[in-house]
Amino acid sequence: MLEIDLLAHLETLTGWKVYPIKVPQNGTYPTIVYKEIGNIRNSESSLNGNNLRTLHYEFIIVTPDSEELITTKHTLIDSYEGYSGLLGNTDIFIARIVSSVPTYDNAQNNFEYNITVEFTVKQ
């Protein structure tokens, strides 16, 4: 299951605490939040007997340190753009970065970077 494999991979990749959907009230920073925002049957799913799904995930990097934000953003983009192969137990046909947008959370005084990744997975 991609959700579980992403959690383990993101924590290993960054050494940060990673949360699904939202940072809990007692969450620590820096952190990454991830969530599935789309899950559809791939239009090429029937080719060569492949059963492909296209999954969209949003990663939100949250940190009070702007340099850490930039470094981590590049780490995630470099890791996922064009990735093909096994990620844990998930067979990824191809991963692509769809968007990456910086923001700032005034209430929490944190820099944020939202990255949307499209994973085409074999099932």
TORZA-399379 format. One record per residue: residue number from 1; x, y, z of N, C-alpha, C, O in turn. Coordinates in steps of 0.1 Angstrom, whole numbers, plus 5000, padded with zeros to 4 digits. Each point is the difference from the previous one (the first is absolute). Example, Ala and Ser with C-alpha at 12.3 -4.5 7.8 and 13.67 -1.06 7.14 Angstrom:
@num 1 | neast 5132 | nnorth 4943 | nup 5078 | caeast 4991 | canorth 5012 | caup 5000 | ceast 5009 | cnorth 5012 | cup 5000 | oeast 5010 | onorth 5000 | oup 5007
@num 2 | neast 4986 | nnorth 5011 | nup 4986 | caeast 5009 | canorth 5011 | caup 5000 | ceast 4992 | cnorth 5011 | cup 5008 | oeast 5005 | onorth 5011 | oup 5001
***
This chain:
@num 1 | neast 5008 | nnorth 4988 | nup 5000 | caeast 4992 | canorth 5012 | caup 5000 | ceast 5009 | cnorth 5012 | cup 5000 | oeast 5009 | onorth 5002 | oup 5009
@num 2 | neast 4989 | nnorth 5007 | nup 4981 | caeast 5008 | canorth 5012 | caup 4999 | ceast 5001 | cnorth 5009 | cup 5012 | oeast 5010 | onorth 5005 | oup 5003
@num 3 | neast 4978 | nnorth 4997 | nup 5003 | caeast 5000 | canorth 5009 | caup 5012 | ceast 5010 | cnorth 4996 | cup 5011 | oeast 5007 | onorth 5008 | oup 5005
@num 4 | neast 4993 | nnorth 4979 | nup 4998 | caeast 5010 | canorth 4995 | caup 5010 | ceast 5014 | cnorth 5000 | cup 4995 | oeast 5009 | onorth 5004 | oup 5008
@num 5 | neast 4993 | nnorth 4993 | nup 4979 | caeast 5014 | canorth 5001 | caup 4995 | ceast 5005 | cnorth 5014 | cup 4999 | oeast 5012 | onorth 5002 | oup 5003
@num 6 | neast 4980 | nnorth 5008 | nup 4994 | caeast 5004 | canorth 5014 | caup 5000 | ceast 5004 | cnorth 5004 | cup 5014 | oeast 5010 | onorth 5007 | oup 5002
@num 7 | neast 4982 | nnorth 4990 | nup 5008 | caeast 5003 | canorth 5003 | caup 5014 | ceast 5014 | cnorth 4996 | cup 5004 | oeast 5008 | onorth 5008 | oup 5005
@num 8 | neast 4995 | nnorth 4979 | nup 4992 | caeast 5014 | canorth 4995 | caup 5004 | ceast 5011 | cnorth 5007 | cup 4991 | oeast 5010 | onorth 5003 | oup 5005
@num 9 | neast 4987 | nnorth 4999 | nup 4982 | caeast 5010 | canorth 5005 | caup 4992 | ceast 5003 | cnorth 5015 | cup 5003 | oeast 5012 | onorth 5004 | oup 5001
@num 10 | neast 4978 | nnorth 5004 | nup 5002 | caeast 5002 | canorth 5014 | caup 5003 | ceast 5007 | cnorth 5001 | cup 5013 | oeast 5009 | onorth 5009 | oup 5002
@num 11 | neast 4988 | nnorth 4983 | nup 5008 | caeast 5007 | canorth 5001 | caup 5013 | ceast 5015 | cnorth 4996 | cup 4998 | oeast 5009 | onorth 5006 | oup 5006
@num 12 | neast 4994 | nnorth 4984 | nup 4986 | caeast 5013 | canorth 4995 | caup 4998 | ceast 5008 | cnorth 5011 | cup 4992 | oeast 5011 | onorth 5003 | oup 5003
@num 13 | neast 4982 | nnorth 5003 | nup 4987 | caeast 5007 | canorth 5010 | caup 4991 | ceast 5003 | cnorth 5013 | cup 5008 | oeast 5011 | onorth 5005 | oup 4997
@num 14 | neast 4981 | nnorth 4999 | nup 5012 | caeast 5002 | canorth 5013 | caup 5006 | ceast 5004 | cnorth 4999 | cup 5015 | oeast 5007 | onorth 5009 | oup 5005
@num 15 | neast 4990 | nnorth 4980 | nup 5001 | caeast 5003 | canorth 4999 | caup 5015 | ceast 4990 | cnorth 5007 | cup 5008 | oeast 5002 | onorth 5002 | oup 5012
@num 16 | neast 4988 | nnorth 5003 | nup 4982 | caeast 4989 | canorth 5008 | caup 5007 | ceast 4989 | cnorth 4991 | cup 5004 | oeast 4998 | onorth 4989 | oup 4994
@num 17 | neast 4993 | nnorth 5016 | nup 5014 | caeast 4987 | canorth 4994 | caup 5003 | ceast 4991 | cnorth 5003 | cup 4989 | oeast 5000 | onorth 5011 | oup 4995
@num 18 | neast 4993 | nnorth 4979 | nup 5000 | caeast 4991 | canorth 5001 | caup 4989 | ceast 4986 | cnorth 4997 | cup 5004 | oeast 4998 | onorth 4989 | oup 5007
@num 19 | neast 4992 | nnorth 5019 | nup 4990 | caeast 4986 | canorth 4997 | caup 5004 | ceast 4991 | cnorth 4999 | cup 4988 | oeast 5001 | onorth 5008 | oup 4990
@num 20 | neast 4989 | nnorth 4983 | nup 5010 | caeast 4990 | canorth 5000 | caup 4990 | ceast 4989 | cnorth 5010 | cup 5002 | oeast 4996 | onorth 5002 | oup 5012
@num 21 | neast 5000 | nnorth 5005 | nup 4978 | caeast 4989 | canorth 5009 | caup 5000 | ceast 5002 | cnorth 5014 | cup 5007 | oeast 4999 | onorth 5010 | oup 4994
@num 22 | neast 5005 | nnorth 4990 | nup 5019 | caeast 5003 | canorth 5012 | caup 5007 | ceast 5009 | cnorth 4998 | cup 5011 | oeast 5003 | onorth 4989 | oup 5005
@num 23 | neast 5003 | nnorth 5022 | nup 5000 | caeast 5009 | canorth 5000 | caup 5012 | ceast 4991 | cnorth 4999 | cup 5012 | oeast 4991 | onorth 5009 | oup 5002
@num 24 | neast 5011 | nnorth 4981 | nup 5007 | caeast 4992 | canorth 5000 | caup 5012 | ceast 5003 | cnorth 5011 | cup 5009 | oeast 5010 | onorth 5007 | oup 4998
@num 25 | neast 4981 | nnorth 4996 | nup 5012 | caeast 5002 | canorth 5011 | caup 5009 | ceast 5013 | cnorth 5000 | cup 5007 | oeast 5006 | onorth 5011 | oup 5002
@num 26 | neast 5000 | nnorth 4977 | nup 5001 | caeast 5012 | canorth 5000 | caup 5007 | ceast 5012 | cnorth 4996 | cup 4990 | oeast 5010 | onorth 4995 | oup 5005
@num 27 | neast 4988 | nnorth 5008 | nup 4982 | caeast 5010 | canorth 4996 | caup 4990 | ceast 5013 | cnorth 5009 | cup 5002 | oeast 4999 | onorth 5010 | oup 5006
@num 28 | neast 5011 | nnorth 4984 | nup 4988 | caeast 5013 | canorth 5007 | caup 5001 | ceast 5004 | cnorth 5005 | cup 4986 | oeast 4996 | onorth 4995 | oup 4990
@num 29 | neast 5013 | nnorth 5016 | nup 5010 | caeast 5005 | canorth 5006 | caup 4988 | ceast 5015 | cnorth 4999 | cup 5000 | oeast 5006 | onorth 5001 | oup 5011
@num 30 | neast 5000 | nnorth 4997 | nup 4978 | caeast 4995 | canorth 5000 | caup 4986 | ceast 4992 | cnorth 4987 | cup 4998 | oeast 5003 | onorth 4990 | oup 5007
@num 31 | neast 4989 | nnorth 5010 | nup 4983 | caeast 4992 | canorth 4988 | caup 4997 | ceast 4995 | cnorth 5000 | cup 4986 | oeast 5001 | onorth 5010 | oup 4993
@num 32 | neast 4994 | nnorth 4979 | nup 5003 | caeast 4994 | canorth 4999 | caup 4986 | ceast 4986 | cnorth 4994 | cup 5003 | oeast 4998 | onorth 4990 | oup 5007
@num 33 | neast 4992 | nnorth 5016 | nup 4986 | caeast 4986 | canorth 4994 | caup 5000 | ceast 4998 | cnorth 4996 | cup 4986 | oeast 5003 | onorth 5006 | oup 4990
@num 34 | neast 4990 | nnorth 4982 | nup 5009 | caeast 4997 | canorth 4995 | caup 4987 | ceast 4986 | cnorth 4995 | cup 5000 | oeast 4994 | onorth 4995 | oup 5010
@num 35 | neast 4999 | nnorth 5006 | nup 4978 | caeast 4987 | canorth 4995 | caup 4999 | ceast 4997 | cnorth 4996 | cup 4985 | oeast 5005 | onorth 5007 | oup 4991
@num 36 | neast 4987 | nnorth 4983 | nup 5007 | caeast 4995 | canorth 4997 | caup 4987 | ceast 4989 | cnorth 5010 | cup 4996 | oeast 4991 | onorth 5002 | oup 5007
@num 37 | neast 5011 | nnorth 5003 | nup 4981 | caeast 4990 | canorth 5010 | caup 4995 | ceast 4993 | cnorth 4996 | cup 4987 | oeast 4992 | onorth 5007 | oup 4994
@num 38 | neast 5012 | nnorth 4981 | nup 5001 | caeast 4994 | canorth 4994 | caup 4988 | ceast 5004 | cnorth 4986 | cup 4998 | oeast 5011 | onorth 4996 | oup 5003
@num 39 | neast 4979 | nnorth 4996 | nup 4992 | caeast 5003 | canorth 4986 | caup 4997 | ceast 4991 | cnorth 4996 | cup 4989 | oeast 4988 | onorth 4998 | oup 5002
@num 40 | neast 5017 | nnorth 5000 | nup 4986 | caeast 4992 | canorth 4997 | caup 4988 | ceast 5007 | cnorth 4989 | cup 4992 | oeast 5012 | onorth 4997 | oup 5001
@num 41 | neast 4979 | nnorth 4996 | nup 4991 | caeast 5005 | canorth 4989 | caup 4991 | ceast 5008 | cnorth 5007 | cup 4989 | oeast 4995 | onorth 5010 | oup 4994
@num 42 | neast 5017 | nnorth 4986 | nup 5003 | caeast 5008 | canorth 5005 | caup 4990 | ceast 4994 | cnorth 4997 | cup 4986 | oeast 4995 | onorth 4989 | oup 4998
@num 43 | neast 5005 | nnorth 5021 | nup 4993 | caeast 4994 | canorth 4998 | caup 4987 | ceast 5007 | cnorth 4989 | cup 4991 | oeast 4994 | onorth 4995 | oup 4991
@num 44 | neast 5018 | nnorth 5002 | nup 5013 | caeast 5008 | canorth 4990 | caup 4992 | ceast 5000 | cnorth 4987 | cup 5008 | oeast 5008 | onorth 4991 | oup 4997
@num 45 | neast 4983 | nnorth 5007 | nup 5012 | caeast 5000 | canorth 4989 | caup 5009 | ceast 4998 | cnorth 4986 | cup 4993 | oeast 5006 | onorth 4990 | oup 5005
@num 46 | neast 4988 | nnorth 5010 | nup 4984 | caeast 4997 | canorth 4987 | caup 4993 | ceast 5012 | cnorth 4996 | cup 4991 | oeast 5000 | onorth 4989 | oup 4994
@num 47 | neast 5010 | nnorth 5020 | nup 5004 | caeast 5011 | canorth 4996 | caup 4991 | ceast 5008 | cnorth 4989 | cup 5006 | oeast 5004 | onorth 5001 | oup 5011
@num 48 | neast 4999 | nnorth 4989 | nup 4981 | caeast 5009 | canorth 4989 | caup 5003 | ceast 4995 | cnorth 4993 | cup 5014 | oeast 5009 | onorth 4995 | oup 5007
@num 49 | neast 4979 | nnorth 5006 | nup 4996 | caeast 4995 | canorth 4993 | caup 5012 | ceast 5003 | cnorth 5008 | cup 5013 | oeast 4998 | onorth 4994 | oup 5010
@num 50 | neast 5008 | nnorth 5018 | nup 4989 | caeast 5003 | canorth 5007 | caup 5012 | ceast 4988 | cnorth 5006 | cup 5006 | oeast 4991 | onorth 5005 | oup 4993
@num 51 | neast 5009 | nnorth 4994 | nup 5020 | caeast 4989 | canorth 5007 | caup 5008 | ceast 5006 | cnorth 5012 | cup 5007 | oeast 5006 | onorth 4998 | oup 5011
@num 52 | neast 4993 | nnorth 5013 | nup 4983 | caeast 5007 | canorth 5012 | caup 5005 | ceast 4990 | cnorth 5010 | cup 5007 | oeast 4988 | onorth 5001 | oup 4995
@num 53 | neast 5016 | nnorth 5005 | nup 5016 | caeast 4992 | canorth 5011 | caup 5006 | ceast 5009 | cnorth 5012 | cup 5001 | oeast 5012 | onorth 4999 | oup 5002
@num 54 | neast 4981 | nnorth 5013 | nup 4997 | caeast 5007 | canorth 5012 | caup 5002 | ceast 4996 | cnorth 5006 | cup 5013 | oeast 4988 | onorth 5003 | oup 5002
@num 55 | neast 5022 | nnorth 4999 | nup 5007 | caeast 4997 | canorth 5005 | caup 5013 | ceast 5007 | cnorth 5013 | cup 5002 | oeast 5012 | onorth 5002 | oup 4996
@num 56 | neast 4981 | nnorth 5008 | nup 5009 | caeast 5006 | canorth 5013 | caup 5002 | ceast 5002 | cnorth 5002 | cup 5015 | oeast 4990 | onorth 4998 | oup 5008
@num 57 | neast 5022 | nnorth 5006 | nup 4997 | caeast 5002 | canorth 5002 | caup 5014 | ceast 5006 | cnorth 5014 | cup 5001 | oeast 5008 | onorth 5005 | oup 4992
@num 58 | neast 4988 | nnorth 5002 | nup 5019 | caeast 5005 | canorth 5013 | caup 5003 | ceast 5009 | cnorth 4998 | cup 5012 | oeast 4996 | onorth 4994 | oup 5011
@num 59 | neast 5016 | nnorth 5012 | nup 4988 | caeast 5010 | canorth 5000 | caup 5011 | ceast 5001 | cnorth 5014 | cup 5005 | oeast 5002 | onorth 5009 | oup 4991
@num 60 | neast 4997 | nnorth 4994 | nup 5022 | caeast 5001 | canorth 5013 | caup 5005 | ceast 5012 | cnorth 5000 | cup 5010 | oeast 4999 | onorth 4994 | oup 5010
@num 61 | neast 5012 | nnorth 5013 | nup 4986 | caeast 5011 | canorth 5001 | caup 5008 | ceast 4998 | cnorth 5012 | cup 5009 | oeast 4996 | onorth 5011 | oup 4996
@num 62 | neast 5005 | nnorth 4987 | nup 5018 | caeast 4998 | canorth 5011 | caup 5009 | ceast 5012 | cnorth 5001 | cup 5010 | oeast 5004 | onorth 4991 | oup 5006
@num 63 | neast 5002 | nnorth 5021 | nup 4994 | caeast 5011 | canorth 5003 | caup 5008 | ceast 5002 | cnorth 5015 | cup 5003 | oeast 4996 | onorth 5008 | oup 4992
@num 64 | neast 5009 | nnorth 4995 | nup 5020 | caeast 5002 | canorth 5015 | caup 5002 | ceast 5013 | cnorth 5005 | cup 4993 | oeast 5003 | onorth 5012 | oup 5001
@num 65 | neast 5005 | nnorth 4979 | nup 4993 | caeast 5013 | canorth 5003 | caup 4994 | ceast 4999 | cnorth 5001 | cup 4985 | oeast 4998 | onorth 4989 | oup 4994
@num 66 | neast 5004 | nnorth 5022 | nup 5000 | caeast 4998 | canorth 5002 | caup 4986 | ceast 5011 | cnorth 4992 | cup 4992 | oeast 4997 | onorth 4994 | oup 4989
@num 67 | neast 5015 | nnorth 5005 | nup 5016 | caeast 5010 | canorth 4992 | caup 4993 | ceast 4997 | cnorth 4986 | cup 5000 | oeast 5002 | onorth 4992 | oup 4990
@num 68 | neast 4993 | nnorth 5003 | nup 5021 | caeast 4996 | canorth 4986 | caup 5002 | ceast 4989 | cnorth 4997 | cup 4990 | oeast 4999 | onorth 4989 | oup 4994
@num 69 | neast 4992 | nnorth 5020 | nup 5004 | caeast 4989 | canorth 4998 | caup 4991 | ceast 5005 | cnorth 4998 | cup 4986 | oeast 4995 | onorth 4991 | oup 4993
@num 70 | neast 5014 | nnorth 5018 | nup 5003 | caeast 5005 | canorth 4999 | caup 4986 | ceast 5008 | cnorth 4987 | cup 4998 | oeast 4998 | onorth 4993 | oup 4989
@num 71 | neast 5010 | nnorth 5003 | nup 5020 | caeast 5008 | canorth 4988 | caup 4999 | ceast 4990 | cnorth 4988 | cup 4999 | oeast 5002 | onorth 4991 | oup 4992
@num 72 | neast 4988 | nnorth 5008 | nup 5017 | caeast 4991 | canorth 4989 | caup 5000 | ceast 4992 | cnorth 4999 | cup 4988 | oeast 4997 | onorth 4990 | oup 4994
@num 73 | neast 4999 | nnorth 5022 | nup 5001 | caeast 4992 | canorth 5001 | caup 4987 | ceast 5008 | cnorth 4993 | cup 4989 | oeast 4994 | onorth 4992 | oup 4993
@num 74 | neast 5018 | nnorth 5012 | nup 5006 | caeast 5009 | canorth 4994 | caup 4989 | ceast 5002 | cnorth 4985 | cup 5002 | oeast 5000 | onorth 4993 | oup 4990
@num 75 | neast 5001 | nnorth 5003 | nup 5022 | caeast 5002 | canorth 4985 | caup 5003 | ceast 4987 | cnorth 4993 | cup 4996 | oeast 5002 | onorth 4989 | oup 4993
@num 76 | neast 4987 | nnorth 5016 | nup 5010 | caeast 4987 | canorth 4993 | caup 4996 | ceast 4998 | cnorth 5000 | cup 4985 | oeast 4997 | onorth 4990 | oup 4994
@num 77 | neast 5005 | nnorth 5021 | nup 4999 | caeast 4999 | canorth 5001 | caup 4986 | ceast 5010 | cnorth 4991 | cup 4993 | oeast 4996 | onorth 4993 | oup 4991
@num 78 | neast 5016 | nnorth 5007 | nup 5013 | caeast 5010 | canorth 4992 | caup 4994 | ceast 4997 | cnorth 4985 | cup 5002 | oeast 5003 | onorth 4992 | oup 4992
@num 79 | neast 4991 | nnorth 5005 | nup 5019 | caeast 4997 | canorth 4986 | caup 5004 | ceast 4989 | cnorth 4994 | cup 4991 | oeast 5000 | onorth 4989 | oup 4996
@num 80 | neast 4990 | nnorth 5019 | nup 5002 | caeast 4987 | canorth 4995 | caup 4994 | ceast 4999 | cnorth 5003 | cup 4985 | oeast 4994 | onorth 4992 | oup 4993
@num 81 | neast 5012 | nnorth 5019 | nup 5002 | caeast 4998 | canorth 5003 | caup 4986 | ceast 5007 | cnorth 4990 | cup 4991 | oeast 5012 | onorth 4997 | oup 5000
@num 82 | neast 4979 | nnorth 4996 | nup 4992 | caeast 5005 | canorth 4990 | caup 4991 | ceast 5003 | cnorth 4986 | cup 5006 | oeast 5004 | onorth 4991 | oup 4994
@num 83 | neast 4992 | nnorth 5008 | nup 5019 | caeast 5003 | canorth 4987 | caup 5007 | ceast 4992 | cnorth 4989 | cup 4994 | oeast 4988 | onorth 5001 | oup 4997
@num 84 | neast 5019 | nnorth 4987 | nup 5002 | caeast 4993 | canorth 4988 | caup 4995 | ceast 5006 | cnorth 4989 | cup 5007 | oeast 5013 | onorth 4999 | oup 5001
@num 85 | neast 4979 | nnorth 4992 | nup 5004 | caeast 5005 | canorth 4988 | caup 5008 | ceast 4992 | cnorth 4998 | cup 5012 | oeast 4989 | onorth 5005 | oup 5002
@num 86 | neast 5017 | nnorth 4986 | nup 5007 | caeast 4993 | canorth 4997 | caup 5012 | ceast 5002 | cnorth 5011 | cup 5011 | oeast 5012 | onorth 5005 | oup 5002
@num 87 | neast 4978 | nnorth 4999 | nup 5005 | caeast 5001 | canorth 5009 | caup 5011 | ceast 4993 | cnorth 4992 | cup 5011 | oeast 4988 | onorth 5000 | oup 5001
@num 88 | neast 5020 | nnorth 4994 | nup 5008 | caeast 4995 | canorth 4990 | caup 5009 | ceast 4994 | cnorth 4989 | cup 4993 | oeast 5007 | onorth 4993 | oup 4992
@num 89 | neast 4980 | nnorth 5004 | nup 5009 | caeast 4993 | canorth 4990 | caup 4993 | ceast 4992 | cnorth 5005 | cup 4988 | oeast 4993 | onorth 4992 | oup 4994
@num 90 | neast 5008 | nnorth 5021 | nup 5003 | caeast 4992 | canorth 5005 | caup 4989 | ceast 5008 | cnorth 5001 | cup 4988 | oeast 5011 | onorth 5005 | oup 5000
@num 91 | neast 4984 | nnorth 4989 | nup 4989 | caeast 5006 | canorth 5000 | caup 4987 | ceast 4996 | cnorth 5013 | cup 4992 | oeast 4989 | onorth 5001 | oup 4995
@num 92 | neast 5021 | nnorth 5008 | nup 5005 | caeast 4997 | canorth 5013 | caup 4993 | ceast 5005 | cnorth 5000 | cup 4986 | oeast 5012 | onorth 4998 | oup 4997
@num 93 | neast 4978 | nnorth 5004 | nup 4994 | caeast 5004 | canorth 5000 | caup 4985 | ceast 5008 | cnorth 5013 | cup 4997 | oeast 5010 | onorth 5000 | oup 4994
@num 94 | neast 4984 | nnorth 5011 | nup 5011 | caeast 5007 | canorth 5013 | caup 4998 | ceast 4994 | cnorth 5010 | cup 5011 | oeast 4988 | onorth 5000 | oup 5003
@num 95 | neast 5020 | nnorth 5009 | nup 5002 | caeast 4996 | canorth 5011 | caup 5008 | ceast 5004 | cnorth 5013 | cup 4994 | oeast 5011 | onorth 5001 | oup 4994
@num 96 | neast 4980 | nnorth 5009 | nup 5007 | caeast 5003 | canorth 5013 | caup 4994 | ceast 4995 | cnorth 5011 | cup 5010 | oeast 4990 | onorth 4999 | oup 5007
@num 97 | neast 5018 | nnorth 5012 | nup 4993 | caeast 4996 | canorth 5011 | caup 5008 | ceast 4990 | cnorth 5008 | cup 4992 | oeast 5003 | onorth 5004 | oup 4989
@num 98 | neast 4986 | nnorth 4999 | nup 5017 | caeast 4989 | canorth 5007 | caup 4993 | ceast 5001 | cnorth 5015 | cup 5003 | oeast 4998 | onorth 5009 | oup 4992
@num 99 | neast 5005 | nnorth 4994 | nup 5021 | caeast 5001 | canorth 5014 | caup 5004 | ceast 5008 | cnorth 5001 | cup 5013 | oeast 5001 | onorth 4991 | oup 5007
@num 100 | neast 5005 | nnorth 5021 | nup 4995 | caeast 5007 | canorth 5003 | caup 5013 | ceast 4998 | cnorth 5015 | cup 5002 | oeast 5003 | onorth 5008 | oup 4992
@num 101 | neast 4991 | nnorth 4995 | nup 5020 | caeast 4996 | canorth 5014 | caup 5003 | ceast 5005 | cnorth 5003 | cup 5015 | oeast 4996 | onorth 4993 | oup 5009
@num 102 | neast 5011 | nnorth 5018 | nup 4992 | caeast 5004 | canorth 5004 | caup 5014 | ceast 4989 | cnorth 5009 | cup 5006 | oeast 4993 | onorth 5007 | oup 4993
@num 103 | neast 5006 | nnorth 4991 | nup 5020 | caeast 4990 | canorth 5009 | caup 5008 | ceast 5007 | cnorth 5003 | cup 5014 | oeast 5010 | onorth 4995 | oup 5003
@num 104 | neast 4983 | nnorth 5013 | nup 5004 | caeast 5004 | canorth 5003 | caup 5014 | ceast 4988 | cnorth 5000 | cup 5009 | oeast 4990 | onorth 5006 | oup 4997
@num 105 | neast 5011 | nnorth 4988 | nup 5014 | caeast 4989 | canorth 4999 | caup 5010 | ceast 5003 | cnorth 5011 | cup 5011 | oeast 5008 | onorth 4997 | oup 5009
@num 106 | neast 4985 | nnorth 5014 | nup 4990 | caeast 5002 | canorth 5011 | caup 5010 | ceast 4997 | cnorth 4996 | cup 5014 | oeast 5006 | onorth 5004 | oup 5010
@num 107 | neast 4983 | nnorth 4988 | nup 4992 | caeast 4996 | canorth 4996 | caup 5013 | ceast 5010 | cnorth 4991 | cup 5007 | oeast 5002 | onorth 5002 | oup 5012
@num 108 | neast 5005 | nnorth 4989 | nup 4981 | caeast 5009 | canorth 4992 | caup 5006 | ceast 5015 | cnorth 5004 | cup 4998 | oeast 5009 | onorth 4994 | oup 5005
@num 109 | neast 4993 | nnorth 5017 | nup 4987 | caeast 5013 | canorth 5004 | caup 4996 | ceast 5009 | cnorth 4989 | cup 4994 | oeast 5011 | onorth 4998 | oup 5004
@num 110 | neast 4983 | nnorth 4995 | nup 4987 | caeast 5007 | canorth 4990 | caup 4992 | ceast 5000 | cnorth 5002 | cup 4985 | oeast 4990 | onorth 5005 | oup 4995
@num 111 | neast 5021 | nnorth 4992 | nup 4999 | caeast 5000 | canorth 4999 | caup 4986 | ceast 4995 | cnorth 4987 | cup 4995 | oeast 5001 | onorth 4990 | oup 5007
@num 112 | neast 4992 | nnorth 5010 | nup 4982 | caeast 4994 | canorth 4988 | caup 4995 | ceast 5002 | cnorth 4999 | cup 4985 | oeast 5002 | onorth 5010 | oup 4993
@num 113 | neast 4999 | nnorth 4978 | nup 5002 | caeast 5002 | canorth 4997 | caup 4986 | ceast 4990 | cnorth 4989 | cup 4996 | oeast 5002 | onorth 4989 | oup 5006
@num 114 | neast 4989 | nnorth 5013 | nup 4986 | caeast 4990 | canorth 4990 | caup 4995 | ceast 5005 | cnorth 4994 | cup 4987 | oeast 5002 | onorth 5007 | oup 4990
@num 115 | neast 5000 | nnorth 4980 | nup 5010 | caeast 5005 | canorth 4993 | caup 4988 | ceast 4989 | cnorth 4989 | cup 4996 | oeast 4997 | onorth 4992 | oup 5009
@num 116 | neast 4998 | nnorth 5008 | nup 4979 | caeast 4991 | canorth 4990 | caup 4996 | ceast 5007 | cnorth 4991 | cup 4990 | oeast 5007 | onorth 5004 | oup 4991
@num 117 | neast 4992 | nnorth 4983 | nup 5012 | caeast 5007 | canorth 4989 | caup 4993 | ceast 4989 | cnorth 4991 | cup 4994 | oeast 4991 | onorth 4996 | oup 5007
@num 118 | neast 5011 | nnorth 5001 | nup 4980 | caeast 4991 | canorth 4990 | caup 4994 | ceast 5008 | cnorth 4987 | cup 4999 | oeast 5010 | onorth 4999 | oup 4994
@num 119 | neast 4984 | nnorth 4991 | nup 5012 | caeast 5006 | canorth 4986 | caup 4999 | ceast 4991 | cnorth 4992 | cup 4991 | oeast 4988 | onorth 4998 | oup 5003
@num 120 | neast 5018 | nnorth 4996 | nup 4987 | caeast 4993 | canorth 4989 | caup 4992 | ceast 5005 | cnorth 4987 | cup 5006 | oeast 5012 | onorth 4997 | oup 4999
@num 121 | neast 4979 | nnorth 4995 | nup 5007 | caeast 5004 | canorth 4988 | caup 5007 | ceast 4994 | cnorth 4988 | cup 4993 | oeast 4989 | onorth 5000 | oup 4994
@num 122 | neast 5019 | nnorth 4989 | nup 5006 | caeast 4995 | canorth 4987 | caup 4995 | ceast 4993 | cnorth 4993 | cup 5011 | oeast 5005 | onorth 4999 | oup 5012
@num 123 | neast 4984 | nnorth 4995 | nup 4985 | caeast 4993 | canorth 4993 | caup 5011 | ceast 4998 | cnorth 4985 | cup 4996 | oeast 4995 | onorth 4992 | oup 5007
***
